[in-house]
Amino acid sequence: MASTYSTDLKIQLMATGENSGTWGTITNTNLGTTLEEAICRSVDVSFSGDSLTLSANNSNGAQSFRNLRLNLTGTGSAGISLTVPDIEKNYIVKNALSTDVDIKNSSGGDVTVPAGKTTLVYSTGSGVVDVVDSLASLVVESTFNAGGNGSVGGTFVITGNTTVSSNASISGTLNIGGSVDAAATLDVASNASVGGVLNVTGSVDTAATLDVASNVSVGGTLDVTGSAAFSSKVTLGDATSDIAIINSQVEFNNNLKEQTLLRSTSATGTINFSLLDSSVLFNNVNAEANFQINVRGDASTNINNVLSTGQTTTCAFMNTNGLSAYYATAIQIDGTTASPIYWQGGVKPSSGNVSSIDTYLISITKTGSASYTTIASQTQFGLDNY
């Protein structure tokens, strides 16, 4: 009976009584070539512009497909691929080309190895997959670069820098020794610590502590449930200020720019003032009637859920009057008339001022659950034509 060959590695399997006098030579080749290639050897796979296929032959002599490490060299064009035999086998693929290369079987899924990168893949015989798609923890000692979305189920620790080309979602703690540059949203379910610059074009949402040692740039919303400490400049959207947040206290060391909501509508009825949108509301069209000011978080959030006991919020409503002296007949908090309310001078306004902008300054202090003390004032600002 003649020799046969193993399905995957093509190890020569000798029949009983075969190869008298050469059995030792064949065995040494099986061990010294076939197995060593599969376990620890490398081979150069040279491209010349087109896709390549590595074939597996019934021979225990040296064969490229069998090597553990495939070093892709030469030249290639966009969309090229390397087809490996339809067997079960690990490969470490180093792509030294200037274009991405897809690693695949004759059918099934593939894995793209980016130009200049190295990837560990596994051939199932009916498709090629990434060897690692889940980690309990990850520590990166230098630079981390995610070409797409980043999703980590546990702790994410990087000693150097990290770049994420799309969204980043961390279910546990984010600890970066260098800088973070995310092209979209950064969402961290626990604490976040960044040793360098935090640069996110989208929003940052941290459920606990955010500690950044250098500059912070956030294109969207910065939402920190716990404490936040920034050692340098913070840029939020188009507003730039030097901010230090220590023990939930905010200190602005630069010029503060308050967001003002301009409404080209006439004051009448109940005016909903949503503090989560703006702390200054300016109706720049003449009022049509007397009105009430209802201060709230927003359409779905009460002030009671925005303020803690012992906290105060202040807002300003600017009403434009023409030839009629319309005014605020009541101030409400979450749809209920504010009580107690203390007016400047001890007298509630009974009219507005014609041809003026009347500004209502309202400060609300939470004294208990859904319990508030409110102070308010009405100030006339008229046009001086001198």
Long-range contacts (C-beta under 8 A, 24 or more apart in sequence): 5-58, 5-59, 5-60, 7-87, 8-87, 8-88, 8-89, 9-34, 9-35, 9-38, 9-66, 9-87, 9-89, 10-34, 10-56, 10-57, 10-58, 10-59, 10-60, 10-63, 10-66, 11-35, 11-60, 12-59, 12-60, 26-60, 29-60, 29-61, 30-60, 33-60, 33-61, 33-62, 34-60, 34-66, 37-62, 37-63, 37-66, 37-67, 37-68, 38-66, 38-67, 38-68, 38-89, 39-68, 40-68, 41-67, 41-68, 41-69, 42-67, 42-68, 42-69, 42-70, 42-71, 43-67, 43-69, 43-70, 43-71, 44-71, 44-73, 45-70, 45-71, 45-72, 45-73, 45-82, 46-73, 46-74, 47-72, 47-73, 47-74, 47-75, 47-76, 47-80, 47-97, 47-101, 48-74, 48-75, 49-75, 49-76, 49-77, 49-80, 50-76, 50-77, 50-80, 51-80, 51-81, 51-82, 51-83, 52-80, 52-81, 52-82, 52-83, 53-82, 53-83, 54-82, 54-83, 54-84, 54-85, 55-85, 56-85, 56-87, 68-92, 69-93, 69-94, 70-94, 71-96, 72-96, 72-97, 72-101, 72-113, 73-97, 76-101, 81-110, 84-123, 84-128, 85-123, 86-123, 86-125, 86-126, 87-123, 87-125, 88-122, 88-123, 88-124, 88-125, 89-122, 89-123, 90-120, 90-121, 90-122, 90-123, 90-131, 91-120, 91-121, 91-122, 91-123, 92-118, 92-119, 92-120, 93-118, 93-119, 93-120, 93-121, 94-118, 95-119, 103-128, 104-128, 114-147, 143-178, 150-182, 161-196, 167-202, 179-214, 185-220, 191-226, 267-291, 267-319, 267-320, 267-326, 270-294, 270-332, 271-317, 272-296, 272-299, 273-315, 273-317, 274-298, 274-299, 275-303, 275-306, 275-313, 275-315, 276-301, 276-306, 279-313, 279-314, 279-315, 279-316, 280-315, 280-316, 280-318, 281-315, 281-316, 281-317, 281-318, 282-318, 283-317, 283-318, 283-319, 283-320, 284-318, 284-320, 285-320, 286-320, 286-321, 286-322, 286-324, 287-319, 287-320, 287-321, 287-322, 287-324, 287-326, 287-352, 288-326, 289-326, 290-326, 290-327, 290-328, 290-329, 291-319, 291-326, 291-327, 291-328, 291-329, 292-328, 292-329, 292-330, 292-331, 292-332, 293-317, 293-328, 293-330, 293-331, 293-332, 293-360, 293-362, 294-332, 294-333, 294-334, 294-335, 295-331, 295-332, 295-333, 295-334, 295-338, 295-362, 295-364, 296-333, 296-334, 296-335, 302-334, 302-370, 303-333, 303-334, 303-364, 303-366, 303-372, 304-334, 304-366, 304-369, 304-370, 307-364, 307-366, 308-366, 309-366, 309-367, 309-368, 309-369, 310-365, 310-366, 311-365, 311-366, 312-363, 312-364, 312-365, 312-366, 313-363, 313-364, 314-361, 314-362, 314-363, 314-364, 315-361, 315-362, 316-359, 316-360, 316-361, 316-362, 317-359, 317-360, 317-362, 318-357, 318-358, 318-359, 318-360, 319-352, 319-357, 319-358, 319-359, 319-360, 320-357, 321-352, 321-353, 321-354, 321-355, 321-356, 321-357, 321-358, 322-354, 322-355, 323-354, 323-355, 324-354, 325-351, 325-352, 325-353, 325-354, 326-352, 327-351, 327-352, 327-358, 327-378, 328-360, 328-378, 331-360, 331-362, 331-374, 331-376, 333-364, 333-372, 333-374, 334-370, 338-364, 338-372, 338-374, 339-374, 340-373, 340-374, 341-374, 341-375, 341-376, 342-373, 342-374, 342-375, 342-376, 343-375, 343-376, 343-377, 343-378, 344-375, 344-376, 344-377, 344-378, 349-378, 352-378, 353-380, 353-382, 355-382, 355-383, 356-380, 356-381, 356-382, 356-383, 357-381, 357-382
